Each structure stands twice: as structure tokens, then as C-alpha cells.
């Protein structure tokens, strides 16, 4: 199983947010495509050393780490760091290299023990967390990768490139979202959005009103941390006596508080630090915990099944203990470490019906089953993915729940309709009650985030979060950097080409239309006794209708959900069509 690390052409340049490192392999979670991105500094150092891609093949006989200093690439003994966590490992390796500025990524105990939800971590809190790529790295006995590059990057028109980058930075600094992101990061936005999400689902629990990420940040925030070339620095860095230090971005607080009916943010922070140190995906851990708590509530399991710990909703003991148990494969953790579908099969008694999954991958419990988000989660080649979450109909959903009369609602979403007409040619797409235009919104978001992926850019610099970097700006800077013209149309074409290749990889792994579905538990989250929730929620029948629309837009066979030969040929992928036997 190959393990690939790649960076886009803009990585390592002063382009705002040009920092992303993409990691790919075959996923031990889904059995299909494994893909996760991470920020930080290793991607830039890899470019400075002269490399665009790094391919790891085979398996070492003993623990090793990869040391890269420009043209000098060495496989070094890692026996002394095997067993260390992801905080300790980079420091030890930097000391060995006598280079405190070397960029290092590593796996922790979860990766070493091939826990399928293991992540690859950087010291700044960036993680390739989803799809089990830490387990792939650990299975190869590869503890870490350390890179120092000194070659720099050649730019065709350096002065024009630097001037354009400076203009973008000024535009970002003047944007209305910048100040909030730069001071309180995403906590303020996330605080509001989590409350909106749970309002939509009609969910509450004792102490929910006390959850306030903003108050937590104001009390405990240590400083702001940014990735390479980032003018925003959206990571929150905390160092809390007795609870630990670390950095986080957005999703973990919701995963480990709201989703677990846990109102205590200090409990969240303690378990999140454990996930960081052990190299375990916090979102997957939250999904495991919520599932166990539902099983406990339903009487399917009891404390004797979970090492004497009662899996009650919001239990600090249950939440904090499970990270270590899973990462070290202790007790119940060993059962969970091979994946939730396997665990559900062994537990039996209907345990699988309570799983929140897409393509076998654990999903955020707070991914609301509104139509575009349900469709995006079902279609994603890696399972539910935060990268593709169309915002127009979600924003309209909030308006719909607050404004009870139709005239006020329609007036309030006029700007969303205008945007939808401009972006996808359908003014009705944002209305959360119907399926019309929803496939186009998802495809548009996939195209937009795909351009960021192939360029090496962080999506948070773009309109995904309200900042001004768009495809035209990316094309312009790429033209100045490469010295040959790159157009917006070419970038969009390349992004869609990537979608077809990923779909083909899924097909080779045995996936088709029937796998583009959500687990039964998704649909149970719609508040059945609430008219508004029924209207905005996505039913199984509506999902099938939207899939038809999406496959048509993509030029895929509606019956199988797979790319047709003619579509692949339009993107220069005849060889892929041959491999699929089309």
C-alpha cells in the first residue's frame, strides 16, 4: 500500500495560505481512497528541498524515520523514539539533526499500534487526521518524516508575484471576517454555528446553555498560531496547567462537547490533548464515544462491557479514558481500534443500526441532515468530509427557522438566491425545503475546494469562510509564478478531473451508487414532531433524487453512479476508462 505526500505548485511561495500537504493511500477505514490534508510547515520545507511528491513504498524491518536535507535523503533508526508521543518525537529528532527549525511530522502510539483512526501529526497541531493514514504510516514502521530545505523556489516573475501577494494580503486584512478570525480564531463562529445546528435538530441537554468557546478562549488562550504563509493564524494555542498544551482549529470542541452532551470544556480539552499526543483522530473518537453512549442508553451494553466504566452521556470518566484505551488497544479500546463496523458486528444486538457513518467512516454527529450536507456526505469518496459543506442553503435554513412567514423568509434569502444564480444558475437552490439545485451547489463547492487542493492552498483563505481569495486570483498568481498562462477555466477543469479520478479509484475498490448513502442513524436525527425539521431534513427518497441530478451534472451513469467512458475521455482519462473496463 503506497503512502503518498504531495504539495501543490503554490506551496512554499508567499501566496496567503500556500501551505497544504496532501496525504493519500488506500484507507484502512473505508477500504477505498484514503485522503487527508494538513497545514503547518512540512509542505513548504519539502518544496524548498526540491520535491513536489514523496512516495513511501514497502515496510521497514524496524522503526525508522525519514530525514531529508535537500538532496540528502536518509532512512534513520527510530528505535529511540518508537513509543514516544507526537509532542516528544519531533523534539528528539530535531536534536539528533541538530536543527531546531526542521519540519517534522510523526505518528503516535495509535499509529504504531495500527489503530485504524490514527492520524499523522505536526508539532503545531496540524493533522492528517481522517481515513486512518496514521495507521498506514505506522504499519510501515515509519515513525516520522523530518525535512529541511534550503534551495528556495524559482518564480518566473518574482516582483509581479510578490506585489500580487501583497495586494491579496491587504484585501484579506480589510475583509470583515479577518479581525474575528485573527483574534478569536474560529471560536466565535463555531460557538454560534453549533447552537444553530442543535436548534435545527431540536436537541438539548442539561448544561448546554453554559457551553461557550469564546469564554474558554478568553480565559485560557495562550497565543495564535499560523501555518506557513498564513496572514490569519486561525489556530488557538492553549497551555492550561493540569490539562495540557496544544493547538486546535474548529471542529473538536463541538465533537467532544455538544455531540456527547458534555457541557464541560475542560473535559473536552483534556481528552483533545490526549488525542493530539497519541495521534488519534478526535472526531472519530467522539463518534465512538457517542455510539457507545447510545448503546449504553439503549441497554445493548453495560459497564462490564466497557472495562467497568459506565458509558453515560456526558460522563467525564468515559470521555477522558477512551482516548488512551483506543490508542494503546487496551480493553474495549482494542475492539474499537479495528473500526466501528467490525466492533458493531461483534457486539451485535442491533448495534450497527446506531452507527453514524458514510462509506464506513465515522461522521460528525453535528452534520445536520439538511439536503446539501447529506448529499455531500453521501457522495464523498472518503466518507463525510468537512471540506465540502455548501453554505448557501445552510444559511437559508437558519433564516427559515427564525422567520415563520413566507414573505419575510423569501426577502431574507434574496442575497443567497442572487449568489446561487451567479454561481450555479439556479435561484431556487438555497431554499432548504426542496431538492432543486442542491446537486449543483455540491458540485460547485467540490470544484472550489478542488482548486485549492491542486494548488496547495488552505480553503480558509477563500470564500469558503468569507475571505476574498478566488479562483481568478489563484490562476493569476500561478501564471506569474510558472511563467505560462493558467486560467480559471483550466483550474476548474483540473479540479473536476480530480473528482473523476477519485471516483474511478472508488470504483476499482468496489464502490458504486449503492455506496453513496447515509447510515440509518442519520435520518433519525430529524425531529419528526417538528414541521420545520421535516421540511429541511433530507429523506432517503430525496437523497436518491439529488444523486440522479448530481450524476447527470458530472456525466456519470445514473444507474451505477460511475463515470462513463465519454466523460473520462473529455478529461484525457482514456487509460482510466480502460482500467475500469468501460
C-alpha positions as CSV (number, residue, x, y, z in Angstrom):
1,X,0.0,0.0,0.0
2,X,1.7,3.2,-1.2
3,X,1.7,6.2,1.1
4,X,2.0,9.5,-0.8
5,X,2.7,13.0,0.3
6,X,2.2,15.8,-2.2
7,X,2.3,19.6,-2.4
8,X,0.7,21.9,-5.0
9,X,2.6,24.4,-7.2
10,X,2.0,27.4,-4.9
11,X,3.2,25.8,-1.7
12,X,6.3,27.5,-0.3
13,X,5.5,30.8,-2.0
14,X,4.3,33.9,-0.2
15,X,0.7,33.3,-1.6
16,X,-1.5,33.6,1.5
17,X,-2.3,30.1,2.9
18,X,0.0,28.2,0.4
19,X,0.9,25.6,3.0
20,X,-1.1,22.4,2.4
21,X,0.4,18.9,2.4
22,X,-1.9,16.2,0.9
23,X,-1.5,12.7,2.2
24,X,-3.0,9.7,0.3
25,X,-3.1,5.9,0.5
26,X,-5.7,3.2,0.5
27,X,-7.7,3.7,3.6
28,X,-7.9,1.0,6.3
29,X,-11.2,2.7,7.4
30,X,-13.1,2.5,4.1
31,X,-11.1,0.1,2.0
32,X,-11.1,2.7,-0.7
33,X,-9.5,6.1,-1.1
34,X,-7.6,7.5,1.9
35,X,-7.0,11.2,1.7
36,X,-6.3,13.9,4.3
37,X,-4.7,17.3,4.2
38,X,-2.6,19.1,6.7
39,X,-1.2,22.6,7.1
40,X,1.9,23.6,9.0
41,X,5.4,23.8,7.6
42,X,6.5,20.4,6.2
43,X,4.9,21.0,2.8
44,X,6.9,24.2,2.3
45,X,10.1,22.6,3.5
46,X,9.6,19.8,1.1
47,X,9.3,22.3,-1.7
48,X,12.4,24.1,-0.5
49,X,14.3,20.8,-0.6
50,X,13.2,20.4,-4.3
51,X,10.4,17.9,-4.1
52,X,6.7,18.0,-5.1
53,X,5.9,14.5,-4.1
54,X,7.1,11.8,-1.7
55,X,6.2,8.2,-2.2
56,X,6.7,5.6,0.5
57,X,6.7,2.0,-0.6
58,X,7.2,-1.2,1.3
59,X,7.8,-1.7,5.0
60,X,10.9,-1.3,7.2
61,X,12.1,-4.2,9.4
62,X,12.4,-2.0,12.4
63,X,11.3,1.5,13.4
64,X,12.7,4.2,11.2
65,X,12.3,7.9,10.3
66,X,13.0,9.6,7.0
67,X,15.4,12.5,7.1
68,X,15.5,14.9,4.1
69,X,18.1,17.7,3.8
70,X,17.8,18.9,0.2
71,X,19.4,16.2,-2.0
72,X,20.4,14.1,1.1
73,X,17.7,11.6,1.8
74,X,18.3,9.1,4.6
75,X,16.4,6.3,6.4
76,X,17.4,6.5,10.0
77,X,16.9,4.3,13.0
78,X,13.9,5.4,15.1
79,X,14.1,2.8,17.9
80,X,14.7,5.6,20.4
81,X,11.5,7.4,19.5
82,X,9.3,4.5,19.0
83,X,6.7,4.6,21.8
84,X,7.0,8.3,22.3
85,X,4.1,10.6,21.6
86,X,3.8,13.2,18.8
87,X,4.9,16.1,21.2
88,X,8.1,14.3,22.2
89,X,9.1,12.8,18.9
90,X,9.8,16.0,16.9
91,X,11.9,17.4,19.6
92,X,14.1,14.3,19.9
93,X,14.5,14.1,16.1
94,X,15.4,17.8,15.8
95,X,18.1,17.4,18.5
96,X,19.5,14.4,16.5
97,X,19.5,16.5,13.3
98,X,21.0,19.5,15.3
99,X,18.3,21.6,13.5
100,X,15.6,23.1,15.8
101,X,13.9,24.5,12.7
102,X,13.4,21.2,10.8
103,X,9.8,20.4,10.0
104,X,8.7,17.1,11.4
105,X,5.5,15.1,11.2
106,X,5.0,11.9,13.1
107,X,2.7,9.2,14.3
108,X,2.0,8.5,18.0
109,X,1.1,5.3,19.8
110,X,-2.2,5.0,17.9
111,X,-0.3,4.8,14.6
112,X,2.3,2.5,15.9
113,X,-0.4,0.1,17.0
114,X,-2.2,0.5,13.7
115,X,-5.4,1.9,15.1
116,X,-7.5,2.5,12.0
117,X,-8.4,6.0,13.2
118,X,-4.8,7.1,13.8
119,X,-3.6,10.4,12.5
120,X,-0.3,12.0,11.3
121,X,0.5,15.0,13.5
122,X,2.7,18.1,13.3
123,X,4.0,19.9,16.4
124,X,1.8,22.9,15.6
125,X,-1.4,20.8,15.9
126,X,-1.9,20.3,12.2
127,X,-3.1,16.8,11.4
128,X,-3.8,14.4,8.5
129,X,-6.5,13.0,10.8
130,X,-9.1,11.3,8.6
131,X,-9.2,7.9,6.8
132,X,-6.5,6.2,9.0
133,X,-3.4,7.4,7.3
134,X,-1.5,7.3,10.6
135,X,-2.2,3.6,10.7
136,X,-0.7,3.2,7.2
137,X,2.4,5.1,8.2
138,X,2.7,3.1,11.5
139,X,2.3,-0.2,9.6
140,X,5.3,0.7,7.6
141,X,7.3,1.2,10.8
142,X,7.8,4.8,9.7
143,X,7.7,6.9,12.9
144,X,8.4,10.3,11.4
145,X,9.4,12.4,8.4
146,X,11.8,15.3,9.0
147,X,12.6,17.9,6.3
148,X,14.9,20.8,5.9
149,X,15.1,22.5,2.5
150,X,17.4,25.4,1.6
151,X,17.0,25.6,-2.2
152,X,14.2,28.1,-2.3
153,X,11.6,28.2,-5.1
154,X,12.0,29.7,-8.5
155,X,9.3,32.2,-9.6
156,X,9.1,33.3,-13.2
157,X,8.1,36.9,-12.4
158,X,9.1,37.5,-8.8
159,X,8.3,41.2,-8.5
160,X,4.9,41.0,-10.0
161,X,4.2,37.8,-8.0
162,X,5.2,39.5,-4.7
163,X,3.2,42.6,-5.5
164,X,0.1,40.5,-6.2
165,X,0.6,38.5,-3.0
166,X,0.8,41.8,-1.0
167,X,-2.4,43.0,-2.6
168,X,-4.1,39.8,-1.6
169,X,-2.9,40.1,2.0
170,X,-4.2,43.7,2.2
171,X,-7.5,42.5,0.8
172,X,-7.7,39.8,3.4
173,X,-6.8,42.2,6.3
174,X,-9.6,44.6,5.2
175,X,-12.2,41.8,5.0
176,X,-14.9,41.8,7.6
177,X,-14.1,38.3,8.7
178,X,-10.4,38.9,9.2
179,X,-10.5,40.5,12.6
180,X,-12.6,37.8,14.2
181,X,-10.5,35.0,12.7
182,X,-7.3,36.7,13.7
183,X,-8.2,37.4,17.3
184,X,-10.6,34.7,18.5
185,X,-9.9,32.3,15.5
186,X,-13.0,30.2,14.7
187,X,-14.3,30.0,18.3
188,X,-16.8,32.8,17.9
189,X,-18.1,31.4,14.6
190,X,-18.1,27.9,15.8
191,X,-19.9,28.8,19.1
192,X,-22.8,30.4,17.1
193,X,-22.9,27.6,14.5
194,X,-23.1,24.8,17.0
195,X,-26.0,26.4,18.7
196,X,-27.7,26.9,15.3
197,X,-27.1,23.3,14.3
198,X,-28.6,21.9,17.5
199,X,-31.5,24.2,17.2
200,X,-32.2,22.8,13.8
201,X,-32.1,19.3,15.2
202,X,-34.2,20.2,18.3
203,X,-31.5,18.8,20.6
204,X,-30.7,20.0,24.1
205,X,-29.2,18.6,27.4
206,X,-28.5,19.8,30.9
207,X,-25.8,22.5,30.9
208,X,-25.9,23.1,27.1
209,X,-26.5,26.8,27.7
210,X,-23.2,27.0,29.6
211,X,-21.0,25.9,26.7
212,X,-19.2,28.9,25.4
213,X,-16.0,28.5,23.4
214,X,-15.4,32.3,23.4
215,X,-15.3,32.4,27.2
216,X,-13.0,29.5,27.3
217,X,-10.7,31.2,24.8
218,X,-10.7,34.5,26.6
219,X,-9.8,32.7,29.8
220,X,-7.2,30.2,28.6
221,X,-5.9,31.3,25.1
222,X,-2.1,31.3,25.1
223,X,-1.4,32.7,21.7
224,X,-2.3,32.5,18.0
225,X,-0.6,30.0,15.7
226,X,-0.4,30.1,11.9
227,X,0.7,27.8,9.2
228,X,3.4,28.8,6.6
229,X,2.5,32.0,4.7
230,X,-0.7,32.5,6.7
231,X,-1.8,36.1,7.5
232,X,-4.7,34.9,9.6
233,X,-3.2,32.5,12.2
234,X,-6.6,30.8,13.0
235,X,-5.2,28.1,15.3
236,X,-5.8,28.6,19.0
237,X,-2.9,27.7,21.2
238,X,-3.6,26.7,24.9
239,X,-1.3,25.8,27.8
240,X,-3.6,25.0,30.7
241,X,-1.9,23.8,34.0
242,X,-3.2,20.4,34.8
243,X,-4.9,19.9,31.5
244,X,-2.1,20.2,29.0
245,X,-1.0,22.2,26.0
246,X,-1.9,22.1,22.3
247,X,-3.4,23.8,19.3
248,X,-6.8,23.5,17.7
249,X,-8.8,24.9,14.9
250,X,-12.6,24.4,14.8
251,X,-14.3,21.1,15.0
252,X,-13.0,19.4,18.1
253,X,-15.0,21.4,20.7
254,X,-18.3,20.6,19.1
255,X,-17.4,16.9,18.6
256,X,-16.4,16.4,22.2
257,X,-19.0,18.6,24.0
258,X,-22.3,19.0,22.1
259,X,-22.1,15.6,20.4
260,X,-21.5,13.9,23.8
261,X,-23.9,16.0,25.9
262,X,-20.8,17.2,27.8
263,X,-21.0,20.8,28.9
264,X,-17.5,20.9,30.4
265,X,-15.0,22.4,28.1
266,X,-12.1,21.4,30.4
267,X,-13.1,17.8,30.0
268,X,-13.0,18.4,26.2
269,X,-9.5,20.0,26.4
270,X,-8.1,17.1,28.4
271,X,-9.2,14.4,26.0
272,X,-8.3,16.6,23.0
273,X,-4.7,16.9,24.2
274,X,-4.6,13.1,24.6
275,X,-5.7,12.7,21.0
276,X,-3.0,15.1,19.8
277,X,-0.3,13.3,21.8
278,X,-1.4,9.8,20.9
279,X,-2.0,10.7,17.2
280,X,-5.7,9.8,17.3
281,X,-8.5,11.4,15.2
282,X,-10.6,13.4,17.7
283,X,-13.6,13.4,15.5
284,X,-13.6,9.6,15.2
285,X,-13.1,9.3,19.0
286,X,-16.1,11.5,19.5
287,X,-18.2,9.3,17.2
288,X,-17.0,6.2,19.1
289,X,-18.0,7.7,22.4
290,X,-21.4,8.9,21.2
291,X,-22.1,5.5,19.8
292,X,-21.1,3.7,23.0
293,X,-23.3,6.1,25.0
294,X,-26.3,5.4,22.7
295,X,-25.6,1.7,23.1
296,X,-25.5,2.1,26.9
297,X,-28.7,4.1,27.0
298,X,-30.4,1.5,24.8
299,X,-29.3,-1.3,27.2
300,X,-27.3,-3.0,24.4
301,X,-24.1,-2.7,26.5
302,X,-23.4,-2.2,30.2
303,X,-20.4,-1.1,32.3
304,X,-19.0,-4.7,32.3
305,X,-18.6,-4.5,28.5
306,X,-16.5,-1.2,28.8
307,X,-13.9,-2.1,31.4
308,X,-16.2,-1.1,34.3
309,X,-16.8,2.4,33.0
310,X,-20.5,3.3,32.6
311,X,-20.9,5.0,29.2
312,X,-23.3,7.6,30.3
313,X,-24.0,10.7,28.3
314,X,-21.5,13.5,29.3
315,X,-19.5,11.2,31.7
316,X,-16.0,12.8,32.2
317,X,-14.6,9.4,33.1
318,X,-15.9,7.8,29.9
319,X,-14.8,10.6,27.7
320,X,-11.3,11.0,29.1
321,X,-10.4,7.3,29.4
322,X,-11.4,6.1,26.0
323,X,-8.6,8.0,24.1
324,X,-5.9,6.1,25.9
325,X,-7.7,2.8,25.7
326,X,-8.2,3.0,21.9
327,X,-4.7,4.4,21.2
328,X,-3.0,1.6,23.2
329,X,-5.5,-1.1,22.3
330,X,-6.4,-1.6,26.0
331,X,-9.6,-3.5,26.9
332,X,-12.6,-2.1,25.0
333,X,-10.2,0.1,23.0
334,X,-8.8,-3.0,21.2
335,X,-12.3,-3.8,19.9
336,X,-12.8,-0.2,18.7
337,X,-9.3,0.1,17.2
338,X,-10.1,-2.1,14.3
339,X,-13.1,0.1,13.2
340,X,-16.6,0.6,14.3
341,X,-18.3,-1.6,11.7
342,X,-16.2,-4.5,13.0
343,X,-17.0,-3.6,16.6
344,X,-20.7,-3.4,15.9
345,X,-20.7,-6.8,14.3
346,X,-19.0,-8.3,17.3
347,X,-21.4,-6.5,19.8
348,X,-24.5,-7.4,17.8
349,X,-28.0,-6.8,19.2
350,X,-28.6,-4.0,16.7
351,X,-25.5,-2.0,17.5
352,X,-24.9,-1.4,13.8
353,X,-28.2,0.5,13.4
354,X,-26.9,3.3,15.7
355,X,-23.7,3.9,13.7
356,X,-23.3,7.4,12.2
357,X,-21.2,6.6,9.1
358,X,-20.7,7.3,5.4
359,X,-18.7,4.7,3.4
360,X,-17.6,3.1,6.7
361,X,-16.1,6.3,8.1
362,X,-17.3,7.9,11.3
363,X,-19.1,11.1,10.8
364,X,-19.7,14.3,12.8
365,X,-22.8,13.8,14.8
366,X,-23.5,17.5,14.2
367,X,-23.5,17.2,10.4
368,X,-27.2,18.1,10.1
369,X,-29.2,16.1,7.6
370,X,-30.2,19.1,5.6
371,X,-30.1,18.4,1.9
372,X,-26.8,19.6,0.6
373,X,-24.8,18.4,3.6
374,X,-26.5,15.0,3.4
375,X,-25.7,14.8,-0.3
376,X,-22.1,15.9,0.1
377,X,-21.5,13.3,2.9
378,X,-23.1,10.5,0.8
379,X,-21.0,11.3,-2.3
380,X,-17.6,12.0,-0.7
381,X,-15.1,9.3,-1.8
382,X,-13.7,9.2,1.8
383,X,-16.9,9.4,3.8
384,X,-18.2,12.6,5.4
385,X,-15.7,15.4,4.8
386,X,-15.8,18.9,6.2
387,X,-14.1,20.3,3.1
388,X,-17.4,20.1,1.1
389,X,-20.1,21.7,3.1
390,X,-22.2,24.1,0.9
391,X,-23.1,27.2,2.9
392,X,-25.9,28.9,1.0
393,X,-28.7,26.6,1.9
394,X,-27.4,26.2,5.5
395,X,-27.6,30.0,5.9
396,X,-31.1,30.0,4.4
397,X,-32.0,27.2,6.8
398,X,-31.2,29.4,9.8
399,X,-33.4,32.1,8.3
400,X,-36.2,29.7,7.7
401,X,-36.2,28.5,11.3
402,X,-36.3,32.1,12.6
403,X,-38.8,33.7,10.2
404,X,-42.1,32.0,10.3
405,X,-44.0,33.8,7.5
406,X,-43.1,33.0,3.8
407,X,-42.7,36.6,2.7
408,X,-40.2,37.5,5.3
409,X,-38.2,34.4,4.7
410,X,-38.1,34.9,0.9
411,X,-37.0,38.5,1.4
412,X,-34.2,37.4,3.9
413,X,-32.7,35.0,1.4
414,X,-32.7,37.2,-1.7
415,X,-28.9,37.6,-1.5
416,X,-28.4,33.9,-1.2
417,X,-30.6,33.4,-4.3
418,X,-28.6,36.0,-6.2
419,X,-25.3,34.2,-5.3
420,X,-26.8,30.9,-6.3
421,X,-27.9,32.3,-9.6
422,X,-24.4,33.6,-10.2
423,X,-22.6,30.5,-9.1
424,X,-24.8,27.6,-10.3
425,X,-27.5,29.3,-12.4
426,X,-30.4,28.4,-10.1
427,X,-32.1,30.9,-7.8
428,X,-34.1,28.2,-6.0
429,X,-31.0,26.2,-4.9
430,X,-30.7,27.8,-1.5
431,X,-34.3,27.1,-0.4
432,X,-33.8,24.3,2.2
433,X,-37.2,22.7,1.6
434,X,-36.7,21.4,-1.9
435,X,-34.1,19.3,-3.8
436,X,-33.9,21.6,-6.8
437,X,-30.3,22.9,-7.4
438,X,-28.8,21.1,-4.4
439,X,-26.6,18.9,-6.6
440,X,-25.3,22.0,-8.4
441,X,-24.4,23.6,-5.1
442,X,-22.4,20.5,-4.0
443,X,-20.7,20.3,-7.4
444,X,-19.8,24.0,-7.2
445,X,-18.3,23.5,-3.7
446,X,-16.3,20.4,-4.8
447,X,-14.9,22.4,-7.7
448,X,-14.0,25.3,-5.5
449,X,-12.3,23.2,-2.8
450,X,-10.7,21.1,-5.5
451,X,-8.9,24.1,-7.0
452,X,-7.5,24.8,-3.5
453,X,-6.3,21.2,-3.2
454,X,-4.5,21.0,-6.5
455,X,-2.9,24.4,-5.9
456,X,-1.8,23.7,-2.3
457,X,-3.9,26.4,-0.7
458,X,-5.9,26.4,2.6
459,X,-9.6,26.8,1.8
460,X,-9.9,29.1,4.8
461,X,-8.3,31.8,2.7
462,X,-11.2,31.6,0.2
463,X,-14.9,32.4,0.1
464,X,-15.4,29.1,2.0
465,X,-15.2,31.2,5.1
466,X,-15.8,34.6,3.6
467,X,-12.2,35.7,2.7
468,X,-11.6,37.1,-0.7
469,X,-9.2,34.7,-2.5
470,X,-11.0,33.3,-5.5
471,X,-10.1,31.0,-8.5
472,X,-9.2,34.0,-10.7
473,X,-6.7,35.2,-8.1
474,X,-5.2,31.7,-7.9
475,X,-4.9,31.5,-11.7
476,X,-3.3,34.9,-11.9
477,X,-0.6,34.1,-9.3
478,X,0.0,30.7,-10.8
479,X,0.6,32.4,-14.2
480,X,3.1,34.8,-12.6
481,X,4.8,32.0,-10.8
482,X,5.1,29.5,-13.6
483,X,5.6,31.9,-16.4
484,X,2.9,30.4,-18.6
485,X,-0.8,31.2,-18.7
486,X,-3.1,29.4,-16.3
487,X,-6.8,30.3,-16.5
488,X,-9.7,29.9,-14.1
489,X,-11.3,27.5,-16.6
490,X,-8.2,25.3,-16.6
491,X,-8.1,25.1,-12.8
492,X,-11.8,24.3,-12.6
493,X,-11.3,21.6,-15.3
494,X,-8.3,20.1,-13.3
495,X,-10.4,20.1,-10.1
496,X,-13.2,18.2,-11.9
497,X,-10.6,15.8,-13.4
498,X,-9.5,15.0,-9.9
499,X,-13.2,14.2,-9.0
500,X,-13.4,11.7,-11.8
501,X,-10.1,10.1,-10.9
502,X,-11.2,9.7,-7.2
503,X,-14.5,8.3,-8.4
504,X,-12.6,5.8,-10.5
505,X,-10.4,4.8,-7.6
506,X,-13.6,4.1,-5.6
507,X,-14.9,2.0,-8.5
508,X,-11.7,-0.1,-8.5
509,X,-12.3,-0.6,-4.8
510,X,-15.8,-1.9,-5.4
511,X,-17.8,1.2,-4.7
512,X,-20.8,2.3,-6.8
513,X,-24.1,4.1,-6.5
514,X,-25.4,1.9,-3.7
515,X,-22.5,3.0,-1.5
516,X,-23.4,6.7,-1.9
517,X,-25.7,6.5,1.1
518,X,-26.0,7.6,4.7
519,X,-26.4,5.2,7.6
520,X,-29.9,4.7,9.1
521,X,-28.9,6.8,12.2
522,X,-28.7,10.0,10.0
523,X,-32.4,10.0,9.3
524,X,-33.3,9.5,13.0
525,X,-31.7,12.9,13.8
526,X,-34.6,14.7,12.1
527,X,-37.1,16.0,14.6
528,X,-40.1,14.1,13.5
529,X,-42.6,16.1,15.5
530,X,-41.4,19.4,14.2
531,X,-42.8,20.5,10.8
532,X,-39.8,22.7,10.0
533,X,-37.3,19.9,10.7
534,X,-39.2,17.6,8.5
535,X,-39.2,20.1,5.6
536,X,-35.5,21.0,5.8
537,X,-34.3,17.4,6.6
538,X,-33.1,15.1,3.9
539,X,-35.2,11.9,3.5
540,X,-33.8,8.8,1.8
541,X,-36.0,9.4,-1.2
542,X,-34.8,13.0,-1.6
543,X,-31.2,11.8,-1.4
544,X,-31.8,9.4,-4.3
545,X,-33.3,12.2,-6.4
546,X,-30.4,14.5,-5.7
547,X,-28.0,11.7,-6.6
548,X,-29.6,11.5,-10.0
549,X,-29.2,15.2,-10.5
550,X,-25.5,15.1,-9.4
551,X,-24.6,12.1,-11.6
552,X,-26.1,13.9,-14.6
553,X,-24.1,17.1,-13.9
554,X,-20.9,15.0,-13.6
555,X,-21.6,12.9,-16.7
556,X,-21.8,9.7,-14.8
557,X,-24.0,6.7,-15.4
558,X,-27.2,7.3,-13.3
559,X,-27.7,3.6,-12.8
560,X,-24.2,2.8,-11.4
561,X,-23.0,6.2,-10.3
562,X,-19.7,5.6,-12.2
563,X,-18.0,7.8,-14.8
564,X,-18.9,7.0,-18.4
565,X,-16.1,6.4,-21.0
566,X,-17.0,9.6,-22.9
567,X,-16.8,11.7,-19.7
568,X,-13.4,10.3,-18.8
569,X,-12.2,10.8,-22.4
570,X,-13.1,14.5,-22.2
571,X,-10.7,14.8,-19.3
572,X,-7.9,12.9,-21.0
573,X,-8.5,9.8,-18.9
574,X,-8.8,7.1,-21.5
575,X,-6.4,4.9,-19.6
576,X,-8.6,5.1,-16.5
577,X,-11.6,4.1,-18.6
578,X,-9.5,1.1,-19.9
579,X,-8.7,0.1,-16.3
580,X,-12.4,0.2,-15.4
581,X,-13.3,-1.9,-18.4
582,X,-15.6,0.8,-19.9
